[in-house]
Amino acid sequence: MADVRDDITIGEFWASAVTRWSDRPFLAVPPNPDRSYLRAGYEIAYGEADSEIRRLIEMYRSAGYGLGHRVAMLLENRPEHVLHRLALNSLGASIVPINPDYRPAETAYLLEHSEPALILTLGSRREQIGAALTESRHRPVVHLPQDGLPPPNAPSPAVSGAPNPATEAQILYTSGTTGRPKGCMLSHGYEVSCGAWYANLGGLAALDPGRDRIYNPLPLYHLNAGVVSLFGAVAAGCCQVQTDRFAPTRWWREVKATRATIVHYLGIVAPMLLNQPPSGADRDHTVRFGIGAGIEPELHSVFETRFGFPLIEIWGMTEFCRVLGDTHHPRQVGTRAFGKAVPGFDVRVVDDNDRDVADHTPGEMVVRHSAATPRRGAFSGYLKNDEETEKGWRGGWFHTGDTVWRGSDGMHHFVDRKKNIIRRSGENIAAAEVEATLLTHPDVAQAAVLAVKDEVREEEVLACIVTRSGASGTDTAEAIFRFCNERLAYYKAPGWICFAESLPTTGTQKIQKHVLFPDQSDPRHAPGMIDLRSKKRRG
């Protein structure tokens, strides 16, 4: 793969696309009569979107927003998120998306850490933001774009000058092993390069410029929909089809209604679609390929045979904008293969001492752009955490925390996450964050949180707990679950809880999670395990 441009700003990138693709569709929303907005669907062309973005630019400029400002956004997966972010980025302001499932304390942390000058949200989310502000020491003003009124004036003057490729465009929060999410600073050049790289993957994942329609059911506050496919679409003059969230019962209806030619998926998508009754909708679509990660190997060919298109497995992470994909024949279906190193994306597989391991030997995947410019195409760093940034880049390679192995043909295969991260339905959950919450419960003396396999959601949260009172059983587990669920996004709360008299520790009192279930049996079947998964619901 040839290297891609990262020397322009998002505003310049967008203007170039408008010049070339003005009359082509840019953004679409599937019809859905059960949704609270745009029930009949929505579609806007590049030129139309540009007119609205220009209007928003003037509105924010008049209110004093620009370089040096951050704007937090809780606009769900609505078109407003995309249009307002492009306007703000064009002025040099950075955006901070908020996960709608965050509880007040989680949002308060994000506000305190990123210090936005303004919050954009919906009327239906006003109360949610208000609850977060009561817990936050940083209290920016709130603006509801749907009201049609201009935003309040910026609290401080913008920095003079114009944005450049190194200017911060966005902060995305990603779970870390220390508990609190880390703010990944993404520059204009990073996001432009990310989209251009995606648009140039080639092979089975080659985009048809000006024609492809990319159905993405993932949230705009994540890199996948908010940067990779969105700016990939802009790079190729394609249309992003943005639904509110993944729902298996309306997946094919929305794919057909929007004439999607590409679909994005996570591991959870395949089993949930395969669990739907076979119907004529299975092949009544125009999808050329799916692109994503995490499909179970035994379901890969089953899915492709039933639905009639290939699933292209890729690897990517917020800290490194470029993705690798198994995009060329012969594909290694059902093996967790996700691609080979290419120019502009160097890969090594190393042991705990950063020494290369032999092919077919699992090790940590470390990446860089090249020896001359290792950090090109990477994030700018973790906000207010230079120590973690440099730790990640030790030795001139970024340490991904993913365990992989490389075949003799150069193909890389995913094994597991080295970091203490639980991956549930596409969400990264830091075990340390859940443990920290559990330990604030007055009756929890010790807690160890780990991942367990889940046939539908890839992984689920399991908590092993020692109570001060010695209490155990279903009632105690449900009370602890409610405590967590009130303080954490619903998906972070333990789906399984077991109680113990004590937890094994080292001489320094660090819990030895690896010996909690030493026989490597399925922890879900351990005596006394309590299943709370049915209680994990949005809202």
N, C-alpha and C positions, 0 to 999 in steps of 0.2 A: 504494500500500500504506500502510495506517495504521501509525503507530509501534507498537512492541510494548514490553511491560513489561521493565524491567531493574532494578527497584527492590526485588527480593526475593532471598533467598538460595536456594541449591540445596535446602537442607532444607525451606524453606517451599514452594518450587516442587513438590518431591516430595510433601509432605504434602497439598497441594491436589489433586494427581492421584490419590492413594490414596483420598481422601475421595469423589471423583467416580467413579473407575473401579476400585474395589476388586476386583471379580470379573472384570475384563477381563484378557486375557493381556498381560504386560509384556515378557517376554524368552523367546526360544525358541532352541534349538540343533537343527539338522537331524540326523536319524539318520545315522550313518556307522560301519559295522562295522570299518573300517580305522583309526579314530581311537583314541587311547589313553585317551580319557575320554568319558563319556556316549554310548557307542556307539549306544544305542537312541534318542537324542535327549533333549530336555528342554524343559519349558515351565513357567513360573511366572507367576502372576497378580500384579497390583499389590498386593493385600492380603497374599498369601503372601510376596512379596518384602519388603514393609514389615516383616513379623514378623521375618524374618531380619536385615534392616538394623538394626532396633531391638536385636536381640541383639548384633550386632556393635558398635553404638554403646556399649552398656554395657560390653562387653569392652574396647574401646579406652579408654573413659573411666576405667575402673578401673585401667588400666595407665598413666594419666597423659597420654594423647595429646589434643591439641586445638589451639587457636590458637597459631600460631608454629612448629608442627612441619610438616615435609615427610616424606612416606613414598614411597619409590621402589617401583615395582611392576613385576615381571616375571612376569605371570600369563597371558601370551599373549592369545588371544581368548576366554578362558573366562568363564562367568558370574561367577566370583569377582571378576574385575576390576571389573565393574559394581557388584556388591553392596558390596564393600569400599570402593570409591571413594565411593559414596553415603553410607556410614556415616562415613567419615573427613571428607568435606566437611561433613556435618551437624554435626560437632564443631568445625569450623573448621580442620582440618588440610588441607594441600595435598598433591596427589599428583604424582609424577614418573614417568610411564610409561617403561619401558625397551624399546627395540626388541630383540626376541629374536635378530635377526641381527647385533647389535653384537658386535664382537670385544672382548677384555678391555680394550685401551687405550681404546676408544671409551666403554665403560661406565664405566671409571675416571674419564675426563674428566667425564662426566655427574654422577657421584657427588661428585667434588671441587667441581664448579661449583655444584651445587644443594644440597649438604650436607644430605641427608635424615637424619632421626633413626632410620629403620628401613627395611629392605628386605623386601618381601613377595615370595616367589617359590615355585616348585614344587620338589618333590623332584628332578624330572628336570633342573632348572636349577641345582641347588645347586653343582655343579662349575663351571658357567659363571660364576656369581656369585663363587665362591671365587677363580677366576683373575683376575677384575676387581679384587677387593679386594687381591690381592697387589700390584697395580700402582697402587693408589689411596692417596693420603695421607689421605683421609677414609674411615674404615672403620666404618660403622654396623652394628648387629647385624642378623642375618638371621632372618626368621621364616617358617615354612612353614604357611600356614593349613590345608592339608589334614591336618596332624597332629592337628587338633582341640584343640590346647593354646592357652592365652592367650598373647599376645605378651609379650616382656620389657618391663619397666617403661621408660617414656620416660627418656632420659638427662638431661633437664632439664624443669623445670615448664612447663606450658602457660601462655600469656599469659592473664591474666584477661579476662573478658568473653565476648561471643557474636559469632559471625561476622556480617558485614553484607554488602551487595551489592558493596562494594569489596574484600572479603577475597579473597586469592589462593586459587583453587580447584585450579589445575593449572599445571604448567610443561610445555609441549610444546617439544621441541627441533626447530628447523628449520634447514636448511642455509643458510649465508651465504657471501658472496663472499670473506670473509677466511679461510676454511678451517674453523675450528672452528664447530660448530653453535651457534646462538644460542638461549637459553632464553626463549621467549615466555611471559610471565606472564599468565594468564587469570583474571579475577575471577569471583565468583559471578554478578554482574550480566551479565557478558559471556556466560557459558555459558547462562544462562536466556534472555537476549535472542536468542542464536544459535538455540536450539531453537524459540522462539516465532516468530522470523522465518521459519524453514523451514516451520513448520506453517501459516504464513499467506501462502505464496507465491501461492496461488490459481491460477486458470486451469486448465490441464491438470495442474498439480502440486498441486491442492487435495487435502488429506487428508480422509478420511471418519472423523470422530471416533469413537473406540472400536471401529473395525472394520479399518482398514488394517493390513497386516502387511508390514514393511519389511525385505527381505532385503538384508543388507549384508555382502559378502565382504571388506571392507577392514579393516585392523588398528585395534584400539582405541587404539593409541598415536598415531594420527593424528586430526586434527580431524574428518574426515568421519564415521567410525563412532563415535568416542569422544565427540563433542559434537553435531555437526549432526543426524544422524539419531536418535541416542539421545535427546537432549532434545527434538527435534521430536516423537518418539513420545510422550514424557512429556507434552508440551504438549497433544497431541490424544488422549491415552488410547489410543494405538496400541501395537503390539507390534514390537519390534526382533528380527529373526531374525539371529542372529550365528553365521556359520559360521567355521571356523578360518582358511581362506584361499580365494582364488579357485582353482577347478579346473574347466576347461571340461568334463571328462568327467562331472562330477557336478552341474554347475550346474542343469540342468533337473530332475534327480531331486530335488535339495534344494528347489528353488523349488516344485515340485509337492507334495512331502511336507509342507512347512510352510505351504502355502496362501498363499504370498506374493502380494501385490497390487501391490507397488512393489519395484523392484530398483535397487541402486546400481551404477554401473559407472565404469571408467576407460577410456581409449582402447584399452588392451590387450584388454579384454573382447570388443569387437565382432569383431575379426579372428579371435580364437581360437574364438569360438562359430561364426562363419561357416565356419571351416575344418573343423568337425565335419560328418560325413555327415548329410544331411537325414534327418529321421525324424519320426514322429508326435509326439514330444516337443516339436517346435518350436512347436506351438500348443496343446499339452495343458497349459495353465496358466491361472491367473487374474490374470496381471499386467496392470495398467491402464496403467502407464508406467514408464520407467526414468529415472533422474536421475543426471547425472554430467558429465564433461568429457573432452575430448580425442579424441572419435571422429573418424576421418579423414573429410573431407567426402564423398569418393566412396563411403564405406561406409554413410553415414547412412540414406539411403532404402532401400538394399539390405537393411540389417538390419531396418528397420521393416516392409518388405514381407514378408520371410520369417517373422519372428517375431510380427508382428501387434500391436505396440504402439509408441507414440512414445518416442523418446529425447529427454529434455529437457536441453539443454546449459546448464550453469550456470558461473558464475565464483565463486571464493571463495579465501580465503587465511587462514592461521592468525592473522595480525595484525589482521584485520578480520572480525568474526564474521558479517557479513551476506552472503548470496549473491544474485547476480543470475541470472535465468533467462529463457530464451526460452519462456515458458509460455503465451502467448496466440496465438490464431489471427489472421492467418495466420503460422505459424512459418516461419522461413527455414532450412529443412532443407538441410544440406550446404554451409553458408557460414561455419561457425565463429561464428555469431551466438550471443550469450549474454545478451542483455537490455539494458534501458534503465534510465536513472537513475530513481529513484522517491523520494518523500518519505522522509527518513531515510537516504538513500544517494545523496549527490551524487557525480558523476563528471565529470572533465575529461580531455581528451587533450592532452598538452603536449609541447613540444620540450625540448631539453637545457637551455634557459634558463627553463623553466617558463612559457613563453608558449603560449597556446592555439593549436592548429593547426586548419586548415580541415577540414571534414568530408571523409571519404574519404582523409585523409592520416594515415599511421601516426605514432604518438607514444606516449609513456609514459602509462599510465593512473594517475591520482592520484584518491584518494577521501577522503571525510569524511562524517560524519553530517549536518552542516548548518553554516552560517556561525556560528550562535550557539553550538553545542556540537560542534565538529569531531571530538573524540575520543570522543564517546559511541558505545558499541557497538564500540569497538576494544580491542585488548589493552592491558594496563597498562604495558607496556614490556619491553625486553630485560633479563633478569636481569643485574645487575652491569655494565650497559653503557648508561648514560644517553646517552653520545655517539652511539651508533648509533640509539638511540630518537629523539633529537631530529633527527638527520640524516634519518631516514625521514619525520619530520613537518615538514620545512622548508616554510615558507610557509603553514603551517596545513592542508596536505593530505598524506595519507600516500602516499608514492611506492611503488607496487606492484612496479616493475621489470618489468611486463608491457607489451609493445608491442601496441597495439590501434588500430583506427580506428572512427570513428563515422559511420554513414550519415546521410543527410539526414532520415531518419525517426526518428533518435535511437537506433537499435539499434547496439550495440557488437559488434565482431567481433575475435576474438583473432588475433594475428599470430605472436608469438613471445615468448620471455622475454628481456628486456633484460639481466638479471643473468646472470652467468656460471654458470648452473645447468644441470645435465643432468637431464632428467626421464625416468627409466627405470621403466616398469611402476608408475607412481604414486609412486615414491620420488624426492625431490629430492636430487641429489648435487652438492656444491660441488666444482667443478674444482680450486679452490685446496687443498682438503683432500687430494685424490688426488695433486696435484702435491707437496704437502709430504711425503707418505709416500714417493713415488717418489724424492725427493731425499735421503732417508735411506739409500737403497740405496748400498752402497759404490762401485758402478760407474756410477752415474747422475750425469752432470755437469749436464745440463739436461733439463727436462721441460716439455711444454706439453700440457694436457689440454683437450679440447673435446668437444662433442656431435656425433654423427653420426646420421642418420636410421636407424631400425630398423623394419622392416615389422610386427613383432610387438610390440615393447616400447616403441614411440614413439621413444625415443632410446637410444643406447648410448654408452659411455665410450670415447673414442679417446685414446691417449697417443702423442705424438711425442717421441722420446728421443734424447739424445746420450750415449753411454757414454764413460767415461774411457779405457777400454782400446781403444776402437774396435770392440769386439765387436758383432755383430748376428746376425740370423738367428733361426730358430725356437727353438733351444735357449736362447739368451739371452733371448728374449721370454718363454718359458715360465718361466724362472727368476725374471724380474722379476715376472711375474704371480703366481707362488707367494708371493713376498715380500709383495706387496700383499694378497693374499688372506688371508694369516696375520694381517694387521694391520688390515684394514678389513672391514666387512660385505661379503659376497660380491658384492652388486650394484654396489658401488663400484669393484671391481677393473676394470682396462682390458679391454674386450672386443675391442679392436683395438689393436695396437701397430705403429708404424713407427719405423725408425731413420734418423737423419740425421747428417751430419758437423758441422752447426751449425744453430742456430735463429735466425731473423731477430730482431733486437732494436732498440730505440730508443736514443737517445743516453744515456738513463738506465738502459739494460740491461733494460728491460721487453720481454718477448717479444711480438712482433707476431703474434698468432694469426691475424689476418685475412689475412695474406699467406702462410700456410703452404700453402694451396691456392688460389692467386689466381685460377685460371680458373673457380672455382665448380663444378668437376666434383665428382662424388661421391668423397669421400676414400677410401671403402672400396675403390675400384678403382684407387687409386694404386699405382705399382710398389713392391714390397717390403712392402705392407701384410700383416700377419699376423693371422689371425682366431682369437681365443681364446674366443669366446663359448660354445663347448660346455663349457668348463672352469668356467663360472660356475654353481655349484650351491650350494644351501643345505646347511648341515651342516659 
